Structures are given as structure tokens and as C-alpha cells.
Amino acid sequence: MNIKQLRYVVAIANTGTFREASEQLYVSQPSMSIAVKDLETELGFKIFERLNTGVSLTISGERFYEQAQSVLRDFDTFEAKYLAPTTMQHSFSVASQHYDFLAPVSVEFSEKNPEIKNIRLFESTTYNILSEVSDGLSDVGIAYLNNHNRLGITRMLDKLDLEFEELMTFKTHIYLRQSHPLATKDFVTNDDLRHLSRARFTQENEQFLYYSEDLVETFENTKIFNVTDRASLNGILERTDAYATGSGFIDKESVHGIRVIPLEDGNANTLIFIKKKGQLLSEVAKSYKRSLENYFEQNKF
């Protein structure tokens, strides 16, 4: 039994056919079939029932598949943590805070890198982003720094053996519905926001303020909608007078019904590209970074 055979079993179970699994793993179908038959002989039971329409797991195969998934997750985390990226990648993963530019940037990146067959966008909490890159589950991470969070975030980066490259600086922008009472203003101030509700992304470690994605302070007695995804946040903005904060980088195809206005007294923020310390960016990661820079140049305020 070896890791390669476990990968074959999981891919076949997930896709339902030897053909699709072999295409996914860039292995010939006969080689995969022989490897799985050898494994079944070694185990002493059949993992799959071969059907005219594909395959299905046997009862013993179900148990084996569940254990194989667990072993592969642990192995992939271990391997990604210590191995440098290969020169020929077929997948690419980005862990990021919640930004509207992720989708258009990833589409451009995909068009320029057709050999990348699996593109993963992992939008999550700040803590999860740092852990993803540190554990090797994501190639790069995207977050922001400013005077309020820089010390805490850079301390965590150092603890997790990570470093960053600066992508660009941006002013804090306020997101609100197009029919909002403030929507006609060229800019807003903190006083404009003081009595409004706000929507923000939830973090696991709320006691550590440097993990927050909020770009303005929370005023006393403010009603807060805590959400985990951009769809819920935008839905709240479209239906209430609440506001949210962000980078201001948004294109017309990404979000509808939302107005973006600069905050007059807003922080100076820096968007950063997070990677493992001392590890050079792969050519694929460099390409994704260029797609980010292209987007910012085309959609800057």
C-alpha cells in the first residue's frame, strides 16, 4: 500500500469513474486500474464494485475510503509544509480575506494559465488565512495591514514562519446601498457613520482586534450584523441603512446596487501578498500577482 494508491482510490470514489479519476490525476487509466487491483489483492477485499456506468464503493470500501481521506489530508499538509512548489503546477490555491476583486482576478489568471486545472479561492477569517499558507494548503494569502493591526499581524506572520510582499496602498472606503441617504456624497466622515448600523465579517478570535477586517473603529451602541460571507453582507447592505468597509476596488460586474464612497479620515491601508518565509514565489504565484496588479491598475479610483 502506498500514498499513490490512496490518491487513486479517493479520486475514483469522488468522480465515480476510473476515466475521470485518471484525467484528474494525469495518469493513464490502465495504470490506475492495475494499481487499484493490486491494492485490493493486498487488502483482501474489493474496494469498488465495477458497474457499466462507473463504480460504487463496497461496504468495506466505504470504510477504507474514509480512512484514506484522513491519511491524505495529513500527508498533504505535511508535504506542503516542507516541500518547495514544483515548477509544473496543475492547481493553485489562494487564501484571502473577503474581497470583491477575487473573482475577476482569478478569471484573468485562469485565462493566462490554461494548464492550471484546479483553482481554489478560500475566503475566510484572518486566522484561517495565515494557517492555510503556513500549513501549505494555500500557495499564497491576501490580507491588509494598517496602523491598527500591523504589530499583531506581523507578529503572527513571524510566529508562523511567514512573510509578505506589499501589493498596493488604498484608502478606506464605505459600502452602502445606492439609495442610502449618504449615497450622493463624494466622501463620508466618521461623524456620518456614528449613528448607523454596520455589517462586518466575523472572526474566530474576536478578542484580538488585529484579526478584524473592519477598517474603522466601532462606535458605542452601534448595531452590528456579523456575517461570514460576502453574499450575506451585500444582502444586508441592500436592504438596510447599514454600511460596511472595504478597499474600494470593485468593478460593475461584481456587485450590483452598492455604492462605494471614500472615507475622508480613513486609514492608509496596505494590501499584502503572504507567502512562506524565505521561499521564492513560483511562476504561477507570480502570474496571479500580476493579475492582481492589472486589476488594481484598471479599476483604481
Buried (B, 14 or more C-beta within 10 A) or exposed (E): EEEEBBBBBBBBBEBBBBEBBBBBBEBEBEEBBEBBEEBBEEBEEBBBEEEEEBBEBBEBBEEBBEEBBEEBEEEBEEEBEEEEBEEEBEEBBBBBBBBBBBEBBBBBBBEEBEEBBEBBBBBBBBBBBBBBBBBBBBBBBBBBBBEBBEEBBBEBBEEBEBBBEEBBEBBBBBBBBEEBEBBEBEBBBEEBBEEBBBBBBBBEEEEBBBBBBBBBEEEEEBEEBEBBEBEBBBBBBBEBBBBBBBBBBBEEEBBEEBBBBBBBEBBEBBBBBBBBEEEEBBEBBEBBBBBBEBBBEEBEE
